[in-house]
Amino acid sequence: MAIIAGVVVLWCILILIPLVSLLIFGIICLIVKASRKKVTSSEIQKEKTDMDKTLGATIKEHRINCKMTQEFVAESVGVSRQAVSKWESGLSEPSTSNLLALANLFGVSVEDLLNRVK
């Protein structure tokens, strides 16, 4: 009986424990790989949504990031608040001179405003 118990213990030590360890290691590797893929795909999605913005959404984003109101932007550019609202909603687009004024107001280049526009 003692020999059988010794063989079982030896079998557990030599075979079962390494197999369980490999299984746990494999599961951990799969989890890490899946989490890396999720991070990468979410970064790509964010980059894609940034690239697919309308000009109005880009103007609004810059205005909000600069902590400006539509009224302040309108007064600074020399248009009505309703014009800024229409730009941001996509009902109209700013003229070239207004686009230059917006870029100067936000402290970015015109290219920065237009680069992310789909």
N, C-alpha and C positions, 0 to 999 in steps of 0.2 A: 504494500500500500504506500509505503514511504517512497518507493521508487517511482510510482505513478505520480504522486504529488510533486516529486522533484522534477519529473519530465514536464509536467504541466507548468510549473513555475519557470523552468528553463525555456519552454516553448513561448510563454508569455513574454519573457525578457528578450529572447532572441528574435522573435517573429512578430508578435502582436503589437508590442510597443512601437517598434520602428514603423510598422504599417499605419498605425493610428497617427503617429507623428507626421508621416508623409501625407496622409489624408488631410490633417489640419493645416499643414504647410501649403498644400494645393488649394485649399479653400481660401486661405489668406491671400495667396497670389491672385486668385480669381477676383476677390473683392477689391484688391488694390488696382488690378487691371481695369475692372469695371468703373471704379471711381475716377481713374485717370481719363477714361474715355468720356465719361459724363462731363467732367470739367472741360475737356477739349471741345466737345460738341456744344456746350453751353457758351463757351467763349466764341466759337464760330457763329452761333446763332446771334449773339449780341452784336458781333461785328457785322453780320449780314443785315440785321435790323437797322444798325447805324447807317449802313450803305443805302438802304431802301427808304430813307426819309424823304419827305417832300421838302421843298424850299420853305414852305410855311412852318413845318415842324422844326426845321433847323433854326429859323429865325426865332421861333418861340423858345426853343431850348437855350439859345444864346441869351435871349432877353431875361429868362428866368435865372440862368446861371449868373448873370450880371446883376441880379436883384433889381430889375427895372420894371416899371409898369408900362402898359401900352401907352398910356397918356404921356409919360416921360419920353418914350421912344418917339412918339408922334411929334411932340414939341421939338425934340432934338433934330429930327430929320426934316421937319417943316411940312408935315401932313396931318390929317385928322386921325383921331384915335380909331375911328371906324375903318380907315385905310389900313392901319396896322392890324386890326382885327381880321379884315378880309385877307391880308397877306398870310396871317397865321392859319386861317381856316382853309386856305387854298382857293378862295373865291376869286382872287386876283393875285397878281405878282407885282413886286416893286419894279419901278423903272430902273434903268442902269444907273442913273445918278442917285436914286434912292438906295440902291443896292450898295453903291460905294459909300454912301453916308452911313448905312447900317453897319458895314464892315468896320469903318472907322470908329463908330460908337461902341461896338462890341470889342474892339481891339484885336480884330482878326483880319485876315486878307479876304478878298472876294472869293478867291479860290477855296478857302476854308469853308465859306458858306455854301459854295456850289459843289464841292467835291463829294459830299455825301448824298446829294440829290439823285434820286433815281431817274 
